[in-house]
Every structure is written in structure tokens, then in C-alpha cells.
Amino acid sequence: MVVKQLSVFLENKANSLNKMLQVLTDNGINMSAFCVADSVDYGIVRFCVGRPELAYQILKDNNYTVRLTDVVCIEVPHESGGLHKAIRLISERGINIDYMYAFADGGSAKVVIRCDSNEALIDILQENNIQMVKI
């Protein structure tokens, strides 16, 4: 199951993240998962929301550089080795993971994965009964 992720490029300066989050808050957009990566001059905020197309348009309308990307989110046991099983299967099939981020949710963890072939990734996950989730 493919999930839409938003990526927003922000200047790496005080209050940039706050301002973007305020725009989302003012429009009733709630993040389900997110990560922030930075460099010297800018940061990339990657996140998933329930209404990605609306969030995309709101951010564009507010002059943010934003992109929608297809990712896959899986559920793994929140225990030692839970993630390793899924990653081993993906690696053995030669799928390159560009990046990923996770969040724990009770007895399980959700993992958002961006890779070079969502279709191949989904096939592997289905073949091995690894649950995909919509976030």
C-alpha cells in the first residue's frame, strides 16, 4: 500500500519549522509521522498526514517548496529483531532503501520506507505477510 509523503524544504534558521507547523495547524492538518534532516543551509521535513493533497496545496499556497512522494509504511513488532526481519527480506531482493523513519505505537512500530521500487517492495512485503499500514 503506497502512502503519500510530503517533503518541505526549509531554511536552516530559527522559527522556520514553527512557521510551517503553524500553517498546517491553522488549516487543521495533523501529522501522523515525521522526520527532520538538516544541512548547513536548509532542512527537509518529511511527513505523512491524513489529507496529503490538501496539505500540499496549502503549503504551495503559502510559498513553501513542497513535494509529494510515494512511500510505503509497514508495521513490525516493537521488539528486538522486529525491523531486521523486514529489512533482511528487502535487502536480499536487492531493493535499495533511500531513507526511512519510524515511530512506536504500543506493541508495534510503524516504519516509513522510501526506496527505488515501491512495487517490488510491496510484492516482497505481501509475499512475507508483513503488514502495510495507512497512516
C-alpha positions as CSV (number, residue, x, y, z in Angstrom):
1,M,0.0,0.0,0.0
2,V,1.5,3.3,-1.1
3,V,1.3,6.3,1.2
4,K,1.8,9.9,0.1
5,Q,4.6,11.7,2.0
6,L,5.2,15.4,1.9
7,S,8.7,16.9,1.8
8,V,9.2,20.5,2.6
9,F,12.5,22.4,2.2
10,L,13.1,25.0,4.9
11,E,15.9,27.5,5.5
12,N,18.0,26.3,8.4
13,K,17.2,29.3,10.6
14,A,15.3,29.9,13.8
15,N,11.5,29.8,13.5
16,S,11.3,28.2,10.1
17,L,9.8,24.9,11.3
18,N,7.5,26.8,13.7
19,K,6.0,28.9,10.9
20,M,5.4,25.8,8.7
21,L,3.8,24.0,11.5
22,Q,1.6,27.0,12.2
23,V,0.3,26.9,8.6
24,L,-0.6,23.3,9.0
25,T,-2.2,23.8,12.4
26,D,-4.3,26.8,11.1
27,N,-5.7,24.5,8.4
28,G,-6.4,21.5,10.6
29,I,-3.6,19.3,9.2
30,N,-2.3,16.7,11.7
31,M,1.0,14.9,11.1
32,S,1.0,11.1,11.7
33,A,4.7,10.7,11.3
34,F,7.6,13.0,10.5
35,C,11.4,13.4,10.4
36,V,13.6,16.4,10.0
37,A,17.0,16.2,8.3
38,D,19.3,19.2,8.1
39,S,22.3,20.5,6.4
40,V,24.2,23.8,6.8
41,D,21.8,25.9,4.8
42,Y,18.4,24.1,4.8
43,G,16.4,21.3,6.3
44,I,14.0,18.8,4.8
45,V,10.9,18.0,6.8
46,R,9.3,14.7,5.6
47,F,5.9,13.8,7.0
48,C,2.7,11.9,6.4
49,V,-0.8,13.3,7.0
50,G,-4.3,12.1,6.5
51,R,-5.0,14.6,3.7
52,P,-1.7,14.9,1.8
53,E,-3.1,16.6,-1.4
54,L,-4.8,19.3,0.8
55,A,-1.6,19.8,2.8
56,Y,0.4,20.0,-0.4
57,Q,-1.8,22.7,-1.8
58,I,-1.9,24.7,1.5
59,L,1.9,24.7,1.7
60,K,2.2,25.7,-2.0
61,D,-0.3,28.5,-1.5
62,N,1.9,29.7,1.4
63,N,5.1,29.7,-0.8
64,Y,6.7,26.6,0.6
65,T,8.8,24.4,-1.6
66,V,7.0,21.1,-1.2
67,R,6.9,17.7,-2.9
68,L,4.6,14.7,-2.7
69,T,6.4,11.3,-2.8
70,D,5.1,7.8,-2.7
71,V,6.4,5.8,0.2
72,V,5.4,2.5,1.9
73,C,4.6,2.2,5.6
74,I,4.9,-1.2,7.3
75,E,4.1,-2.5,10.8
76,V,6.7,-4.5,12.6
77,P,6.8,-5.9,16.2
78,H,8.2,-3.4,18.6
79,E,10.8,-5.9,19.9
80,S,14.4,-6.8,19.2
81,G,14.8,-8.1,15.7
82,G,11.3,-6.9,14.6
83,L,12.7,-4.5,12.0
84,H,15.6,-6.7,11.0
85,K,13.3,-9.4,9.6
86,A,11.7,-7.0,7.1
87,I,14.9,-5.2,6.2
88,R,16.7,-8.5,5.6
89,L,13.9,-9.6,3.1
90,I,14.1,-6.3,1.3
91,S,17.9,-6.4,1.1
92,E,18.0,-10.0,-0.1
93,R,15.8,-8.9,-3.1
94,G,18.2,-6.1,-4.0
95,I,15.9,-3.2,-3.2
96,N,17.8,0.0,-2.3
97,I,16.3,1.9,0.6
98,D,16.8,5.7,0.1
99,Y,15.7,6.6,3.7
100,M,13.3,5.5,6.4
101,Y,11.9,6.7,9.7
102,A,9.9,5.0,12.3
103,F,7.6,5.7,15.3
104,A,6.5,3.3,18.0
105,D,2.8,2.7,18.6
106,G,2.1,0.5,21.6
107,G,3.2,-3.1,20.9
108,S,4.3,-2.4,17.3
109,A,6.4,0.1,15.4
110,K,5.5,1.7,12.1
111,V,8.3,2.2,9.6
112,V,8.0,4.6,6.6
113,I,10.3,3.5,3.7
114,R,11.3,5.3,0.6
115,C,13.0,3.0,-1.9
116,D,13.8,2.7,-5.6
117,S,10.8,0.4,-6.3
118,N,7.6,0.6,-4.3
119,E,6.0,-2.1,-6.5
120,A,8.8,-4.6,-5.8
121,L,8.8,-3.6,-2.1
122,I,5.1,-4.2,-1.8
123,D,5.4,-7.6,-3.5
124,I,8.1,-8.7,-1.0
125,L,6.0,-7.5,1.9
126,Q,2.9,-9.3,0.7
127,E,4.8,-12.5,0.0
128,N,6.1,-12.5,3.5
129,N,2.9,-11.4,5.3
130,I,4.4,-8.1,6.5
131,Q,1.6,-5.8,7.3
132,M,1.4,-2.5,5.4
133,V,-0.5,0.3,7.1
134,K,-2.0,3.6,6.0
135,I,-1.0,6.5,8.3
